Amino acid sequence: MLFHFRNSDLQECGYARQHAVSKMLAMNTSHAQSSAKPLGAQARFEQALDAGRFEIQRCRACERHIFHPRQLCPHCGSNSLEWVAPSGLGHVYATTTVRLSPEHPYDVSLVELDEGVRLMTRVRNLEPGAIKIGSRVRMAIVHENGKSRIECDALEADR
């Protein structure tokens, strides 16, 4: 089947799409500026962290673990997700040292939990540059300035 359009039709369609995208971006920007509170699964994750619990999601349909918090399973599309406490153990999958200031370098690591999900964090009990790929780590919740975050510590055998 072949469709024929006039240039004016295409221009109007392009304008309408561009206008809709611009409007959505403006709505998202104004929402982000007006409300600092996260919504949905992210809000649930942050509430658990603030209460001292590190939780990730697990899909009931395909039984895979998920992180970052989502409304749907990225593996199978199911919305049947549950919150579970991970073992808190994992290994450093990748790491880099950030040197914005020579006096204060710090490491950023991609950690893969034993459940198979990965997250960006910092290894707090090793000096920058001392972190090795494959090192075993244990996750920890850090509360600071009214906010909570996940960091990790290298296990004794890998220090």
C-alpha positions in Angstrom: 0.0 0.0 0.0 1.3 3.4 -0.9 0.4 6.7 0.8 0.7 10.1 -0.8 0.9 13.2 1.3 1.2 16.9 0.3 4.2 18.8 1.7 1.8 21.0 3.7 0.4 17.9 5.4 3.9 16.7 6.4 4.8 20.2 7.6 1.7 20.3 9.8 2.3 16.8 11.1 6.0 17.7 11.9 4.9 20.9 13.6 2.3 19.1 15.6 4.8 16.5 16.8 7.4 19.1 17.6 4.8 21.2 19.5 3.6 18.1 21.5 7.2 17.2 22.4 7.9 20.8 23.4 4.8 20.8 25.6 5.7 17.5 27.3 9.2 18.8 28.0 7.9 22.0 29.5 5.5 20.0 31.6 8.2 17.7 32.9 10.5 20.7 33.6 7.9 22.6 35.5 7.0 19.5 37.5 10.6 18.9 38.4 11.0 22.5 39.5 7.7 22.6 41.4 8.1 19.2 43.2 11.3 17.8 44.6 9.5 14.6 45.8 10.0 11.5 43.7 6.9 9.6 42.6 5.9 5.9 42.3 8.5 3.2 42.6 11.3 5.6 43.2 9.5 7.2 46.1 8.9 3.7 47.6 12.6 2.9 47.3 13.6 6.2 48.9 11.1 5.7 51.8 12.6 2.3 52.5 16.1 3.7 52.5 15.1 6.5 54.9 13.7 3.8 57.2 17.0 1.9 57.0 16.0 -0.8 54.5 17.7 -1.5 51.2 15.2 -3.1 48.9 15.1 -4.0 45.2 12.3 -5.3 43.0 11.7 -8.8 41.8 9.3 -9.8 39.0 6.9 -12.4 40.0 6.3 -13.4 36.3 9.9 -14.0 35.2 11.5 -14.1 38.7 14.4 -11.7 37.8 15.6 -9.0 40.1 15.3 -5.3 39.0 17.1 -2.1 39.9 16.5 0.9 39.5 12.9 1.0 40.7 10.4 0.7 37.9 6.7 0.2 37.3 7.1 -2.6 34.8 9.6 -5.4 34.4 12.2 -4.5 31.8 12.7 -8.2 31.0 9.2 -9.4 30.4 6.9 -6.3 30.7 4.9 -7.6 33.7 3.6 -5.2 36.3 3.7 -7.9 38.9 6.7 -6.6 40.9 7.5 -7.2 44.6 10.0 -5.5 46.9 12.6 -7.8 48.4 15.7 -7.4 50.5 18.8 -8.3 48.6 21.7 -10.2 50.3 23.6 -6.9 50.3 26.7 -8.7 48.8 28.2 -8.2 45.4 31.4 -7.5 43.5 32.9 -4.5 41.8 32.1 -4.8 38.1 33.9 -1.6 37.1 35.5 1.4 38.8 37.1 4.7 38.0 38.8 7.4 40.0 37.4 10.9 39.6 40.0 13.7 39.9 38.2 17.0 39.8 40.6 18.2 42.4 44.0 16.8 43.0 43.5 17.1 46.8 40.2 15.2 46.8 40.0 12.3 44.3 37.3 9.8 44.8 36.2 6.5 43.2 32.9 5.7 41.6 32.2 2.0 41.2 29.6 -0.1 39.3 28.7 -2.9 41.7 26.9 -6.0 40.6 24.9 -7.5 43.4 24.7 -11.3 43.8 21.0 -11.0 42.6 22.3 -9.8 39.2 21.5 -6.1 39.3 24.0 -3.3 39.0 24.2 0.0 40.7 26.6 3.0 40.8 28.1 3.6 44.3 31.3 4.3 46.2 33.5 1.9 48.2 34.0 3.9 51.4 36.6 1.9 53.2 39.4 2.0 50.6 41.5 4.8 49.3 40.8 6.1 45.8 42.7 3.9 43.3 42.8 0.9 45.7 39.6 -0.6 44.5 40.0 -3.7 42.3 37.5 -5.1 39.8 36.1 -8.3 41.2 36.5 -7.2 44.8 33.7 -8.5 47.1 31.7 -5.8 48.8 28.8 -5.4 51.2 26.2 -2.7 50.7 25.4 -0.1 53.5 22.9 2.7 53.9 24.4 6.1 54.6 22.1 8.8 56.1 23.5 12.3 55.7 21.9 15.8 55.6 18.4 14.3 55.7 19.0 12.1 52.7 19.9 8.4 52.4 22.1 6.6 49.8 23.7 3.3 49.2 27.5 2.9 49.6 29.5 -0.2 50.1 32.5 -1.6 52.0 35.1 -3.9 50.6 35.1 -7.2 52.5 38.2 -8.1 54.6 39.6 -10.6 52.1 39.7 -8.0 49.4 41.2 -5.1 51.4 
